[in-house]
Amino acid sequence: MLFDTHVHLNADQFEEDVEQVIEKARGEGVRLMNVVGFDRKTIKGALSLADKYDFIYASVGWHPVDAIDMTEDDLKWLEELSEHPKVVALGEMGLDYHWDKSPKEVQKEVFRKQIRLAKKVNLPIVIHDRDAHQDIVDILKEEKAEEVGGIMHCFGGSLEIARECLKMNFHISFGGPVTFKNAKRPKEVAKEIPMDKLLVETDCPFLAPHPYRGKRNEPAYVKLVAEKIAELKELSLEEVAEQTTSNAKKLFNIN
């Protein structure tokens, strides 16, 4: 029983065949999924899927790349959506220094506002971190994000950064890159993360694991991520699946 904790089945890439993609994932043992919305359009798509399928949940937030577009009305809307019975987290939120659409200071402000909202509504947060590891950690500390905790999604930082995040009540989630042949660091970090703080994801349609690298990713492939972690930790796939699913259900408060 696998829980893909970060999917974008609300993306345009799945417009034609989302039902078949979901069925295929179920056939591979993916029993639960969290669809992540990060702007007006994708949030509506996430909620629509969560309303339709009892095994799909949703996270709602504002992506750092689009931070410059977020208004106070959007923030208020996120607060209203936090009461939806299938909304299990706020995010994805964070910092992205790879793309330069939104200035860093705007990203930081929007990030802080969303952390404060998460504390107000008592929901965990899903962190997007691209080329901004230390700034992310500093803001999480300053805003006392450990009060709600959450997920470092598709983690790509160092073991030192991972340890800082673990101290703040965050889970470390691995996706396709942990399976890449040349990805030394994610493998080293994955080996060291305590099993009770580990999660698996696809981030589909992006970052498909080996041997599908470069193709459209989908939730069925989360099994390949779990298999790689099982190999790295010298455990069975069943042990990794059971523990990571249990971790996610506990974090998202799913009975």
Buried (B, 14 or more C-beta within 10 A) or exposed (E): EBBBBBBBBBBEBBEEEBEEBBEBBBEBBBEBBBBBBBBBEBBEBBBBBBEEBEBBBBBBBBBBBBBEBBEEEBBEBBBEBBEBEBBBBBBBBBBBBEEEBBEBEBBBEBBBBBBBBBBEBEBBBBBBBBEBBEBBBEBBEEBEBBEBBBBBBBBBBEBEBBBBBBEBBBBBBBBBBBBBEEBEBBBEBBEEBEBEBBBBBBBBBBBBBBEBBEEBBBBBBBBBBBBBBBBBBEBEBEBBBBBBBBBBBEBBEBE
